[in-house]
């Protein structure tokens, strides 16, 4: 394949191997197994997996101990999932990709976009972050630490006061709820029911979902371990290290409940730069046999008045870039947010293969559909919608205002046009950033086909 280099431990010179279709394997005496690595010429790109034929031949001073020296091998994309992880109760840290570590960039998981859902919060509720150790302890003075609980396992009230001193400055503030509590608004609870019981979502039509903040990216980018705190308008505080839960629903793993569930407890965490779905085998059932592609369920529900088209497109790295155009590597990625970028995304979706999928039916108002889709293992996929328009050829896309992406900077207004309700769950606003902001117009959930999470 033109994108691949084969390298072995005894011949690591990549340039010497380019374009060759064979490599020497040197077996030491008594050794009958040997591994080799496959790298891509485009080191920054995550390409679809390849199935290649492999044959052993021309042994020297040895024999091939089989009558069938030929077979097939899968070359898997080593896609990385950027994850916000919980180390202890309410203590979070994030994974980073190889490139982020190499260039000392912050992980995307540290650059949070936070939804302050008005279906759960009151006006004036604020979310803060504060620095902690891996066990949740706070350093309240140099060399002095306080734990969330006292030695007897009871909540330590002094811990709350120590935390409050830490986040009592504007740089610790992540978001403020500026909208009054309204149980009609779209919420994680409604999102969980949207595909099986669409009528539940109807009450949220035209009701703003709440405040979406991405200010955490200004300060969290330099933090290792951190915790979160919710403070209501009366100054009452609850901290994640004294009780929190991310697992409200298996399909809605972005929702964080701090303290006891109920009004004033819930926020939704998401990547500030938008969302990509990673076709990661770890997302599938335990014990799934590796393969170069897997089938997924795509649930789609519509609560906007527009008859809106949509598509799924594969990107070449975790940042949503395109490094390969028409099967040819390019030196400089297409600028995200340009019409050329949108056109390439559309082309990939129209190919209806591992590079993307489109042409699926748009549900009727307050209706849901379920489709089966196939995605390449280890690769990243974005979603777009085309409000009130079905685009079936690249020539129909003439300006960026016609298309909205799950990638923030790909949008004409450089704003988030969707809320991530969980892994693979995209909730779009189809009227632009200045619309009614109910974020329920087009809902998508990519989930394992077996077992299915939704429905």
PyMOL commands that set and color helices and strands:
alter all, ss='L'
color gray80, all
select helices_A, chain A and resi 14-17+98-102+108-110+157-166+170-172+188-193+198-204+215-218+220-222+240-242+281-283+339-350+394-396+400-402+408-410
alter helices_A, ss='H'
color red, helices_A
select strands_A, chain A and resi 4-7+37-40+50-55+70-75+84-88+91-94+112-117+126-131+138-141+144-146+173-176+210-213+226-231+237-239+244-245+255-258+266-271+277-278+293-302+309-315+324-325+328-329+356-358+367-376+380-386+404-405+418-422+425-428+442-448
alter strands_A, ss='S'
color yellow, strands_A
deselect
rebuild
show_as cartoon
